[in-house]
């Protein structure tokens, strides 16, 4: 879904979409037991420098039990110094 949104953004004149992912918080052993899909290594993890350099940000993530994934919450919590 993210790649599709990026392609749509890239069609807008003067806009360049860039995909990033957030840091994984679970150990690989847990991810394997969960049969989690492998991460796409072609998509880099976002840094605070990249976040603050962006002119705009579009966040997208799945919901788990009516709440965002813990990885997204950890990422948002790590940006508290930007607030």
N, C-alpha and C positions, 0 to 999 in steps of 0.2 A: 504494500500500500504506500509506503514512504517513497519508493522509487517512482511510482505512478504520480504522486503529488509533485515530486521534483521535476518530472518531465513536463507537467502542466505549468509549473512556475517558470521553467526555462523558456516556454513559449511567449512569455510576456516580455515585451521590449524593455531592455535595461535591467532585467531581473535575472540573477543567476542563483539557482537553488543549490545548496550544498548539504549533503547528508552527513550526519554524525550520529553516533550512539553514545550512551552513557556507560560508565564503568559498571561492570558486572560485580555484584556484591556477594554472590554465592560461590562456594568452592566448586571446582570442576567435578568432584565426586558427587555432590548433591545434584548438580545439573545432569550428570549421567544417569543417576537414579530416577530423576524426573523425566528422562528422555527428552530433554530440552533440545530444541533445534540449535545447530551450531551457529556461532556468530559469523557474520560476513566480514572477513578480515579486510576486505576492500573498503569498508566503511570505518573511518577512524573514530576513536573516542574523542568527544568534545573536551576542550580545555576552557578555562575561564577567559583566556585571551581571545579565543575564537568567539566565545559568547558575547563578550563586550565589543568586539569589532564588527559584529553584524548590524546591519541597518534594520533588520526585522527578524523575528524568530517565529517559527511555526512548530509547536510541539505536538507530537502524536504518540500515543501509547495505549496498550490494551488495559482494560479494567480487570481487576481481580477482586471478586467479592464486593463489587461496588466501590472500589478504591483503586488508586493508581498503584502500579508495581513498586515494591520497596526500592528498587534501583532508581526510579524516577524521584521518589521522595528523598532519597539520599542525595541525589544530584541537586535538587532544589534546595535542600538544607545546606549544601556546600556553597551555595551562592549568597548566603546571608550577608556577607560583607558588601555585596553589590546593592543591597536594598538601601 
